[in-house]
Amino acid sequence: MSAGDPRRIFVAAGSLQTGRLRLEGEDATRALKLGLRPGSELVVLDDSGWEMDVRLTSVDASVCEGEVLGRRLATERRTKVSLYQGLLHPSDFRRLLAAATALGAVAFVPVITDGSVVPMLGADGAPEGEAEWPRLVREAAESARRGRLPQVGATSLLDQALDGAARGGTRLMIDPGGEPLAPLLAERPFSIDLFLPPPGGFTAEERARARARGVTLAAPPQSGSDPIQPALTTLDRIYALLEAEA
């Protein structure tokens, strides 16, 4: 986002109605903390597929209101890629959420695999830092000028994730022994579920269970020591193959 661009913010569904914006609770408090004031103009997105130009008329910590000046369809990538990522160290997973959101991923599902770095559990029984993941994704989506807000699913076991992935779409498991990406995408799929390895990779048994469910093994475009590299380089390659101008 350049210095002259209006701030973009995602808000709760239902915040925009009949030409007016009304923010309450956490959304209102956030607007105040962001330095927005009466007269501030911004772009507001409620994940409906539209983005709205809004001028604020009142701002405080409990309620913010504004008038809608115009609207247009929000721009998103054609190819919808969901990432099923084998759990990483919490700091690496946070980096992945931000970077892959900026690239265009539409959903994240943390997956527990045999080689996962399973974080400590908090008092709520959820993995360390899980409560912060939606906030990280929202901030990354706003900074990257995304039109829709990527979703963060609940942490799942690998078999549950394999069973839950869309049966009718293209399902790929990234593994060094897999096939090259380009032939696998020759039919230009619209939706892709991408299973990404933990630092040590998937085991032979996990690969076999994936293949038994119709998941295809695909080789990553590059290898390296950074645990989030398979996800980012594969995303880059998918978009290059499927969204390049003719």
NUTOR-439906 format. One record per residue (C-alpha): residue number from 0; residue in three letters; x, y, z. Coordinates in pm, whole numbers, plus 50000, padded with zeros to 5 digits. Layout:
N
{num = NUM residuo = ALA x = X y = Y z = Z}
...
***
This chain:
246
{num = 0 residuo = MET x = 50000 y = 50000 z = 50000}
{num = 1 residuo = SER x = 50153 y = 50330 z = 49893}
{num = 2 residuo = ALA x = 50145 y = 50642 z = 50105}
{num = 3 residuo = GLY x = 49868 y = 50800 z = 49896}
{num = 4 residuo = ASP x = 49632 y = 50503 z = 49898}
{num = 5 residuo = PRO x = 49334 y = 50500 z = 50135}
{num = 6 residuo = ARG x = 49352 y = 50246 z = 50412}
{num = 7 residuo = ARG x = 49175 y = 49919 z = 50343}
{num = 8 residuo = ILE x = 49001 y = 49735 z = 50625}
{num = 9 residuo = PHE x = 48800 y = 49416 z = 50651}
{num = 10 residuo = VAL x = 48496 y = 49442 z = 50875}
{num = 11 residuo = ALA x = 48233 y = 49207 z = 51011}
{num = 12 residuo = ALA x = 47954 y = 49093 z = 50781}
{num = 13 residuo = GLY x = 47650 y = 49319 z = 50813}
{num = 14 residuo = SER x = 47854 y = 49632 z = 50887}
{num = 15 residuo = LEU x = 47754 y = 49784 z = 50551}
{num = 16 residuo = GLN x = 47385 y = 49841 z = 50489}
{num = 17 residuo = THR x = 47174 y = 50085 z = 50286}
{num = 18 residuo = GLY x = 47462 y = 50314 z = 50202}
{num = 19 residuo = ARG x = 47594 y = 50336 z = 50556}
{num = 20 residuo = LEU x = 47879 y = 50184 z = 50753}
{num = 21 residuo = ARG x = 47840 y = 50102 z = 51120}
{num = 22 residuo = LEU x = 48120 y = 49943 z = 51318}
{num = 23 residuo = GLU x = 48073 y = 49822 z = 51673}
{num = 24 residuo = GLY x = 48278 y = 49643 z = 51935}
{num = 25 residuo = GLU x = 48624 y = 49528 z = 51828}
{num = 26 residuo = ASP x = 48590 y = 49674 z = 51478}
{num = 27 residuo = ALA x = 48516 y = 50020 z = 51620}
{num = 28 residuo = THR x = 48802 y = 49998 z = 51868}
{num = 29 residuo = ARG x = 49038 y = 49891 z = 51590}
{num = 30 residuo = ALA x = 48935 y = 50184 z = 51370}
{num = 31 residuo = LEU x = 49019 y = 50423 z = 51653}
{num = 32 residuo = LYS x = 49355 y = 50254 z = 51715}
{num = 33 residuo = LEU x = 49436 y = 50279 z = 51344}
{num = 34 residuo = GLY x = 49413 y = 50655 z = 51372}
{num = 35 residuo = LEU x = 49092 y = 50694 z = 51172}
{num = 36 residuo = ARG x = 48896 y = 51010 z = 51243}
{num = 37 residuo = PRO x = 48575 y = 51177 z = 51122}
{num = 38 residuo = GLY x = 48639 y = 51272 z = 50761}
{num = 39 residuo = SER x = 48882 y = 50984 z = 50700}
{num = 40 residuo = GLU x = 48822 y = 50808 z = 50369}
{num = 41 residuo = LEU x = 48893 y = 50438 z = 50342}
{num = 42 residuo = VAL x = 48808 y = 50124 z = 50148}
{num = 43 residuo = VAL x = 48592 y = 49883 z = 50344}
{num = 44 residuo = LEU x = 48550 y = 49513 z = 50264}
{num = 45 residuo = ASP x = 48301 y = 49279 z = 50431}
{num = 46 residuo = ASP x = 48408 y = 48967 z = 50236}
{num = 47 residuo = SER x = 48096 y = 48985 z = 50019}
{num = 48 residuo = GLY x = 48295 y = 49028 z = 49696}
{num = 49 residuo = TRP x = 48252 y = 49407 z = 49694}
{num = 50 residuo = GLU x = 48470 y = 49688 z = 49820}
{num = 51 residuo = MET x = 48322 y = 50018 z = 49936}
{num = 52 residuo = ASP x = 48464 y = 50369 z = 49941}
{num = 53 residuo = VAL x = 48358 y = 50516 z = 50276}
{num = 54 residuo = ARG x = 48394 y = 50852 z = 50448}
{num = 55 residuo = LEU x = 48373 y = 50831 z = 50827}
{num = 56 residuo = THR x = 48130 y = 51064 z = 51002}
{num = 57 residuo = SER x = 48190 y = 50962 z = 51364}
{num = 58 residuo = VAL x = 48457 y = 50758 z = 51539}
{num = 59 residuo = ASP x = 48485 y = 50636 z = 51896}
{num = 60 residuo = ALA x = 48582 y = 50319 z = 52076}
{num = 61 residuo = SER x = 48229 y = 50176 z = 52081}
{num = 62 residuo = VAL x = 48070 y = 50285 z = 51752}
{num = 63 residuo = CYS x = 48205 y = 50420 z = 51424}
{num = 64 residuo = GLU x = 47981 y = 50536 z = 51141}
{num = 65 residuo = GLY x = 48032 y = 50650 z = 50786}
{num = 66 residuo = GLU x = 47868 y = 50704 z = 50448}
{num = 67 residuo = VAL x = 47931 y = 50487 z = 50145}
{num = 68 residuo = LEU x = 48056 y = 50697 z = 49852}
{num = 69 residuo = GLY x = 48078 y = 50418 z = 49595}
{num = 70 residuo = ARG x = 48135 y = 50050 z = 49544}
{num = 71 residuo = ARG x = 48295 y = 49812 z = 49296}
{num = 72 residuo = LEU x = 48374 y = 49446 z = 49263}
{num = 73 residuo = ALA x = 48678 y = 49344 z = 49466}
{num = 74 residuo = THR x = 48965 y = 49200 z = 49264}
{num = 75 residuo = GLU x = 49099 y = 48854 z = 49342}
{num = 76 residuo = ARG x = 49306 y = 48594 z = 49163}
{num = 77 residuo = ARG x = 49129 y = 48354 z = 48928}
{num = 78 residuo = THR x = 49287 y = 48043 z = 49079}
{num = 79 residuo = LYS x = 49168 y = 47950 z = 49427}
{num = 80 residuo = VAL x = 49442 y = 47771 z = 49619}
{num = 81 residuo = SER x = 49384 y = 47631 z = 49969}
{num = 82 residuo = LEU x = 49692 y = 47538 z = 50171}
{num = 83 residuo = TYR x = 49689 y = 47233 z = 50396}
{num = 84 residuo = GLN x = 50016 y = 47293 z = 50576}
{num = 85 residuo = GLY x = 50189 y = 47037 z = 50795}
{num = 86 residuo = LEU x = 50234 y = 47218 z = 51125}
{num = 87 residuo = LEU x = 50554 y = 47420 z = 51156}
{num = 88 residuo = HIS x = 50722 y = 47600 z = 51442}
{num = 89 residuo = PRO x = 50477 y = 47875 z = 51551}
{num = 90 residuo = SER x = 50701 y = 48156 z = 51422}
{num = 91 residuo = ASP x = 50737 y = 47984 z = 51083}
{num = 92 residuo = PHE x = 50363 y = 47925 z = 51060}
{num = 93 residuo = ARG x = 50299 y = 48293 z = 51128}
{num = 94 residuo = ARG x = 50542 y = 48385 z = 50848}
{num = 95 residuo = LEU x = 50363 y = 48146 z = 50616}
{num = 96 residuo = LEU x = 50022 y = 48295 z = 50692}
{num = 97 residuo = ALA x = 50140 y = 48647 z = 50611}
{num = 98 residuo = ALA x = 50342 y = 48561 z = 50301}
{num = 99 residuo = ALA x = 50092 y = 48320 z = 50143}
{num = 100 residuo = THR x = 49805 y = 48562 z = 50208}
{num = 101 residuo = ALA x = 49998 y = 48831 z = 50023}
{num = 102 residuo = LEU x = 50050 y = 48593 z = 49730}
{num = 103 residuo = GLY x = 49681 y = 48502 z = 49704}
{num = 104 residuo = ALA x = 49599 y = 48184 z = 49902}
{num = 105 residuo = VAL x = 49229 y = 48164 z = 49983}
{num = 106 residuo = ALA x = 49235 y = 47929 z = 50284}
{num = 107 residuo = PHE x = 49468 y = 47770 z = 50538}
{num = 108 residuo = VAL x = 49421 y = 47442 z = 50722}
{num = 109 residuo = PRO x = 49694 y = 47354 z = 50976}
{num = 110 residuo = VAL x = 49759 y = 46979 z = 50956}
{num = 111 residuo = ILE x = 49915 y = 46746 z = 51212}
{num = 112 residuo = THR x = 50143 y = 46500 z = 51033}
{num = 113 residuo = ASP x = 50402 y = 46249 z = 51154}
{num = 114 residuo = GLY x = 50677 y = 46507 z = 51109}
{num = 115 residuo = SER x = 50489 y = 46813 z = 51235}
{num = 116 residuo = VAL x = 50634 y = 47053 z = 51486}
{num = 117 residuo = VAL x = 50340 y = 47033 z = 51727}
{num = 118 residuo = PRO x = 50330 y = 47350 z = 51941}
{num = 119 residuo = MET x = 50247 y = 47360 z = 52307}
{num = 120 residuo = LEU x = 49878 y = 47375 z = 52385}
{num = 121 residuo = GLY x = 49732 y = 47677 z = 52557}
{num = 122 residuo = ALA x = 49481 y = 47680 z = 52840}
{num = 123 residuo = ASP x = 49201 y = 47651 z = 52584}
{num = 124 residuo = GLY x = 49349 y = 47331 z = 52443}
{num = 125 residuo = ALA x = 49436 y = 47497 z = 52110}
{num = 126 residuo = PRO x = 49787 y = 47515 z = 51962}
{num = 127 residuo = GLU x = 50001 y = 47805 z = 52079}
{num = 128 residuo = GLY x = 49921 y = 48125 z = 51888}
{num = 129 residuo = GLU x = 49614 y = 47985 z = 51709}
{num = 130 residuo = ALA x = 49391 y = 48266 z = 51836}
{num = 131 residuo = GLU x = 49616 y = 48518 z = 51661}
{num = 132 residuo = TRP x = 49610 y = 48352 z = 51318}
{num = 133 residuo = PRO x = 49292 y = 48521 z = 51186}
{num = 134 residuo = ARG x = 49426 y = 48863 z = 51289}
{num = 135 residuo = LEU x = 49757 y = 48801 z = 51111}
{num = 136 residuo = VAL x = 49574 y = 48694 z = 50796}
{num = 137 residuo = ARG x = 49343 y = 48997 z = 50805}
{num = 138 residuo = GLU x = 49631 y = 49242 z = 50842}
{num = 139 residuo = ALA x = 49826 y = 49073 z = 50562}
{num = 140 residuo = ALA x = 49519 y = 49076 z = 50337}
{num = 141 residuo = GLU x = 49465 y = 49446 z = 50399}
{num = 142 residuo = SER x = 49829 y = 49532 z = 50328}
{num = 143 residuo = ALA x = 49830 y = 49322 z = 50010}
{num = 144 residuo = ARG x = 49509 y = 49487 z = 49884}
{num = 145 residuo = ARG x = 49320 y = 49159 z = 49878}
{num = 146 residuo = GLY x = 48953 y = 49163 z = 49781}
{num = 147 residuo = ARG x = 48849 y = 48865 z = 49992}
{num = 148 residuo = LEU x = 48964 y = 48751 z = 50334}
{num = 149 residuo = PRO x = 49139 y = 48412 z = 50344}
{num = 150 residuo = GLN x = 48989 y = 48165 z = 50588}
{num = 151 residuo = VAL x = 49182 y = 47981 z = 50862}
{num = 152 residuo = GLY x = 49041 y = 47639 z = 50943}
{num = 153 residuo = ALA x = 49074 y = 47433 z = 51256}
{num = 154 residuo = THR x = 49385 y = 47222 z = 51308}
{num = 155 residuo = SER x = 49322 y = 46873 z = 51166}
{num = 156 residuo = LEU x = 49489 y = 46536 z = 51151}
{num = 157 residuo = LEU x = 49624 y = 46456 z = 50805}
{num = 158 residuo = ASP x = 49364 y = 46186 z = 50732}
{num = 159 residuo = GLN x = 49083 y = 46422 z = 50832}
{num = 160 residuo = ALA x = 49224 y = 46692 z = 50606}
{num = 161 residuo = LEU x = 49260 y = 46450 z = 50314}
{num = 162 residuo = ASP x = 48901 y = 46338 z = 50356}
{num = 163 residuo = GLY x = 48777 y = 46697 z = 50392}
{num = 164 residuo = ALA x = 48945 y = 46836 z = 50081}
{num = 165 residuo = ALA x = 48716 y = 46889 z = 49784}
{num = 166 residuo = ARG x = 48673 y = 46562 z = 49596}
{num = 167 residuo = GLY x = 48595 y = 46732 z = 49267}
{num = 168 residuo = GLY x = 48894 y = 46967 z = 49264}
{num = 169 residuo = THR x = 49264 y = 46922 z = 49198}
{num = 170 residuo = ARG x = 49439 y = 46782 z = 49506}
{num = 171 residuo = LEU x = 49818 y = 46785 z = 49518}
{num = 172 residuo = MET x = 50065 y = 46672 z = 49784}
{num = 173 residuo = ILE x = 50402 y = 46842 z = 49754}
{num = 174 residuo = ASP x = 50683 y = 46590 z = 49771}
{num = 175 residuo = PRO x = 51030 y = 46574 z = 49608}
{num = 176 residuo = GLY x = 50942 y = 46244 z = 49444}
{num = 177 residuo = GLY x = 50630 y = 46385 z = 49277}
{num = 178 residuo = GLU x = 50556 y = 46477 z = 48919}
{num = 179 residuo = PRO x = 50636 y = 46820 z = 48767}
{num = 180 residuo = LEU x = 50363 y = 47077 z = 48828}
{num = 181 residuo = ALA x = 50306 y = 47194 z = 48471}
{num = 182 residuo = PRO x = 50155 y = 46871 z = 48329}
{num = 183 residuo = LEU x = 49936 y = 46831 z = 48636}
{num = 184 residuo = LEU x = 49783 y = 47174 z = 48571}
{num = 185 residuo = ALA x = 49735 y = 47132 z = 48197}
{num = 186 residuo = GLU x = 49356 y = 47147 z = 48232}
{num = 187 residuo = ARG x = 49384 y = 47483 z = 48412}
{num = 188 residuo = PRO x = 49191 y = 47394 z = 48729}
{num = 189 residuo = PHE x = 48999 y = 47670 z = 48902}
{num = 190 residuo = SER x = 49039 y = 47526 z = 49252}
{num = 191 residuo = ILE x = 49344 y = 47353 z = 49403}
{num = 192 residuo = ASP x = 49394 y = 47191 z = 49743}
{num = 193 residuo = LEU x = 49765 y = 47188 z = 49820}
{num = 194 residuo = PHE x = 49905 y = 46959 z = 50090}
{num = 195 residuo = LEU x = 50238 y = 47093 z = 50209}
{num = 196 residuo = PRO x = 50500 y = 46907 z = 50413}
{num = 197 residuo = PRO x = 50630 y = 46970 z = 50763}
{num = 198 residuo = PRO x = 51007 y = 47030 z = 50791}
{num = 199 residuo = GLY x = 51095 y = 46661 z = 50759}
{num = 200 residuo = GLY x = 50859 y = 46592 z = 50471}
{num = 201 residuo = PHE x = 50575 y = 46343 z = 50445}
{num = 202 residuo = THR x = 50640 y = 45980 z = 50534}
{num = 203 residuo = ALA x = 50599 y = 45692 z = 50289}
{num = 204 residuo = GLU x = 50285 y = 45585 z = 50474}
{num = 205 residuo = GLU x = 50137 y = 45935 z = 50450}
{num = 206 residuo = ARG x = 50210 y = 45952 z = 50079}
{num = 207 residuo = ALA x = 50045 y = 45613 z = 50031}
{num = 208 residuo = ARG x = 49733 y = 45721 z = 50221}
{num = 209 residuo = ALA x = 49713 y = 46038 z = 50010}
{num = 210 residuo = ARG x = 49744 y = 45845 z = 49683}
{num = 211 residuo = ALA x = 49477 y = 45601 z = 49800}
{num = 212 residuo = ARG x = 49241 y = 45899 z = 49827}
{num = 213 residuo = GLY x = 49318 y = 46018 z = 49475}
{num = 214 residuo = VAL x = 49569 y = 46288 z = 49575}
{num = 215 residuo = THR x = 49854 y = 46336 z = 49324}
{num = 216 residuo = LEU x = 50214 y = 46384 z = 49436}
{num = 217 residuo = ALA x = 50373 y = 46697 z = 49284}
{num = 218 residuo = ALA x = 50736 y = 46807 z = 49304}
{num = 219 residuo = PRO x = 50812 y = 47149 z = 49453}
{num = 220 residuo = PRO x = 50966 y = 47399 z = 49209}
{num = 221 residuo = GLN x = 51261 y = 47456 z = 49444}
{num = 222 residuo = SER x = 51412 y = 47298 z = 49751}
{num = 223 residuo = GLY x = 51579 y = 47474 z = 50038}
{num = 224 residuo = SER x = 51615 y = 47495 z = 50414}
{num = 225 residuo = ASP x = 51333 y = 47744 z = 50481}
{num = 226 residuo = PRO x = 51029 y = 47539 z = 50592}
{num = 227 residuo = ILE x = 50781 y = 47778 z = 50428}
{num = 228 residuo = GLN x = 50960 y = 47771 z = 50091}
{num = 229 residuo = PRO x = 50763 y = 47475 z = 49946}
{num = 230 residuo = ALA x = 50438 y = 47662 z = 49996}
{num = 231 residuo = LEU x = 50556 y = 47995 z = 49857}
{num = 232 residuo = THR x = 50747 y = 47866 z = 49556}
{num = 233 residuo = THR x = 50463 y = 47629 z = 49465}
{num = 234 residuo = LEU x = 50208 y = 47910 z = 49490}
{num = 235 residuo = ASP x = 50427 y = 48130 z = 49268}
{num = 236 residuo = ARG x = 50459 y = 47851 z = 49013}
{num = 237 residuo = ILE x = 50087 y = 47774 z = 49009}
{num = 238 residuo = TYR x = 49994 y = 48136 z = 48948}
{num = 239 residuo = ALA x = 50263 y = 48170 z = 48680}
{num = 240 residuo = LEU x = 50130 y = 47863 z = 48498}
{num = 241 residuo = LEU x = 49760 y = 47937 z = 48527}
{num = 242 residuo = GLU x = 49733 y = 48315 z = 48530}
{num = 243 residuo = ALA x = 50003 y = 48427 z = 48286}
{num = 244 residuo = GLU x = 49875 y = 48652 z = 48012}
{num = 245 residuo = ALA x = 49839 y = 48487 z = 47674}
***
